[in-house]
């Protein structure tokens, strides 16, 4: 994979984790659980992909 693709993945992962942190600071009644689960799953998978890519290189 190219360095450009990896850069895009890292940027996307950062955006996802910022969205997770913004959702996490809301009160318990305001948190959208489906959104939080989706963001956490996407963030975890993207982080795992990036980590594996760095160890593979």
C-alpha atoms as a printed R data frame, in Angstrom:
   type eleno elety resid chain resno       x      y      z
1  ATOM     1    CA   UNK     A     1   0.000  0.000  0.000
2  ATOM     2    CA   UNK     A     2   1.130  3.481 -0.679
3  ATOM     3    CA   UNK     A     3   2.107  6.091  1.862
4  ATOM     4    CA   UNK     A     4  -0.766  8.299  0.682
5  ATOM     5    CA   UNK     A     5  -3.297  5.602  1.548
6  ATOM     6    CA   UNK     A     6  -1.736  5.148  4.976
7  ATOM     7    CA   UNK     A     7  -1.836  8.913  5.547
8  ATOM     8    CA   UNK     A     8  -5.536  8.960  4.650
9  ATOM     9    CA   UNK     A     9  -6.206  6.053  7.030
10 ATOM    10    CA   UNK     A    10  -4.376  7.786  9.881
11 ATOM    11    CA   UNK     A    11  -6.272 11.018  9.272
12 ATOM    12    CA   UNK     A    12  -9.593  9.177  9.122
13 ATOM    13    CA   UNK     A    13  -8.774  7.335 12.331
14 ATOM    14    CA   UNK     A    14  -7.981 10.613 14.087
15 ATOM    15    CA   UNK     A    15 -11.303 12.084 12.968
16 ATOM    16    CA   UNK     A    16 -13.149  9.019 14.261
17 ATOM    17    CA   UNK     A    17 -11.455  9.205 17.662
18 ATOM    18    CA   UNK     A    18 -12.234 12.924 17.954
19 ATOM    19    CA   UNK     A    19 -15.890 12.098 17.273
20 ATOM    20    CA   UNK     A    20 -15.759  9.383 19.951
21 ATOM    21    CA   UNK     A    21 -14.338 11.809 22.502
22 ATOM    22    CA   UNK     A    22 -17.000 14.414 21.669
23 ATOM    23    CA   UNK     A    23 -19.730 11.823 22.120
24 ATOM    24    CA   UNK     A    24 -18.194 10.599 25.382
25 ATOM    25    CA   UNK     A    25 -18.313 13.991 27.104
26 ATOM    26    CA   UNK     A    26 -22.086 14.256 26.698
27 ATOM    27    CA   UNK     A    27 -24.374 13.473 29.597
28 ATOM    28    CA   UNK     A    28 -25.632  9.923 29.899
29 ATOM    29    CA   UNK     A    29 -29.073 10.866 28.569
30 ATOM    30    CA   UNK     A    30 -27.658 12.643 25.516
31 ATOM    31    CA   UNK     A    31 -25.324  9.863 24.371
32 ATOM    32    CA   UNK     A    32 -26.513  8.045 21.273
33 ATOM    33    CA   UNK     A    33 -25.521  4.443 22.036
34 ATOM    34    CA   UNK     A    34 -25.669  3.244 18.410
35 ATOM    35    CA   UNK     A    35 -23.459  6.120 17.303
36 ATOM    36    CA   UNK     A    36 -21.014  5.455 20.132
37 ATOM    37    CA   UNK     A    37 -20.808  1.724 19.358
38 ATOM    38    CA   UNK     A    38 -20.323  2.389 15.659
39 ATOM    39    CA   UNK     A    39 -17.622  4.981 16.250
40 ATOM    40    CA   UNK     A    40 -15.805  2.788 18.778
41 ATOM    41    CA   UNK     A    41 -15.875 -0.171 16.402
42 ATOM    42    CA   UNK     A    42 -14.666  1.885 13.451
43 ATOM    43    CA   UNK     A    43 -11.960  3.533 15.556
44 ATOM    44    CA   UNK     A    44 -10.740  0.234 16.938
45 ATOM    45    CA   UNK     A    45 -10.615 -1.406 13.522
46 ATOM    46    CA   UNK     A    46  -8.808  1.515 11.935
47 ATOM    47    CA   UNK     A    47  -6.293  1.630 14.785
48 ATOM    48    CA   UNK     A    48  -5.719 -2.119 14.506
49 ATOM    49    CA   UNK     A    49  -5.212 -1.822 10.746
50 ATOM    50    CA   UNK     A    50  -2.715  1.023 11.152
51 ATOM    51    CA   UNK     A    51  -0.829 -0.795 13.922
52 ATOM    52    CA   UNK     A    52  -0.566 -3.981 11.895
53 ATOM    53    CA   UNK     A    53   0.550 -2.005  8.863
54 ATOM    54    CA   UNK     A    54   3.369 -0.364 10.838
55 ATOM    55    CA   UNK     A    55   4.590 -3.678 12.250
56 ATOM    56    CA   UNK     A    56   4.417 -5.283  8.825
57 ATOM    57    CA   UNK     A    57   6.549 -2.564  7.240
